[in-house]
Amino acid sequence: MKTRQEIKAAAKAAIANQRGTSILLYLVYTVIAGALISIQFIIPGTLGYIIYLVAMLVVLVVAVGFYNAYRKIYLGEQTELGELFMGFSNFGRNFLGGLWFFIFVFLWSLLLIVPGIIKAISYSVVFFILGESQNVDFRKALKLSMKITKGHKGKIFVLFLSFIGWGLLSILTLGILYVVFVGPYLSAAFAGMYVEMRDAALESGVITQEDLA
């Protein structure tokens, strides 16, 4: 399995090869997520809150296409903006996958912040699995995510921590640097981490090709 530094180097090279697409994917996804989540501030009261929850789940469906696109970018496969919406082709499964992800992380977070973070990391690659493996149902995707991330949660956490400096620097540019470089870079690096963990799990027999259908 590649080291964190090797994954980040490969991710940086990958987005450089598809810079325009990687930026556009991140920009459009951010706009969609921001627009849907802001509904709760536009429509007050219970109705606004209900719409907000539904919008959050729609964002999670879009996330399937988002992360699958960055997986392709990391692997050097040509992708395009339309990939962002591929999750809607199997909407029911991806919607339920996002719903269960949201519920499980929320319930674990009620215990304490740390257990919530651990479970969020444990389920974090479910969107990659749903995007890559169209025949895996949402329940199995969550189980596979736990298997793939087992023994690697610390590496995932450190990967995200390693971008804190970039995040602080982005504040000085009013977020522009984050959209045009840091966000795509982090997304591609996270995709690379998934690819490496998945391949390691396959090689060790933790999961099989049949599991990924």
WOZI-V999754 format. One line per field, one symbol per residue. ss: DSSP state (a for helix, b for strand, c for the rest). phi: phi as a letter, one per 40 degrees, with the letter a starting at -180 (. if undefined). burial: b if it has 24 or more other ideal C-beta (glycine too) atoms within 12 Angstrom, else e. A space follows every 50 residues. Layout:
BEGIN
ss = ???
phi = ???
burial = ???
END
This chain:
BEGIN
ss = cccaaaaaaaaaaaaaacaaaaaaaaaaaaaaaaaaacaaaaccaaaaaa aaaaaaaaaaaaaaaaaaaaaaaaccccccaaaaaaaaaaaaaaaaaaaa aaaaaaaaaaacaaaaaaaaaacccaaaaaaacccccaaaaaaaaaaaac ccaaaaaaaaaccaaaaaaaaacccaaaaaaaaaaaaaaaaaaaaaaaaa aaaaccccaaaac
phi = .ccdcccccccccccccbdcccccdcccccccccccccdcccbcgcdccc cccccdcccccccccccccccccccgccbaddcdbccccbddcccccccc dccccccccccaccdccccccdccccccccccbccccccccccccccccc gbdcccccdccccddcccccccbfgcccccacddccccccccccdccccc ccccgcbbccccf
burial = eeebeebbebbbebbeebeebbbbbbbbbbebbeebbebeeeeeeeeeee ebeebbbbbbbbbbbbbbbbbbbbbeeebeeebbbbbeebeebbbbbbbb bbebbeeeeeeeeeeeebbbbbbbbbbbbbbbbeebebebbbbbbbbbbb ebbebbeebbebbeebeeeeeeeeeebbbbbbbbbbbbbbbbbbbbbbee beeeeebeeebbe
END
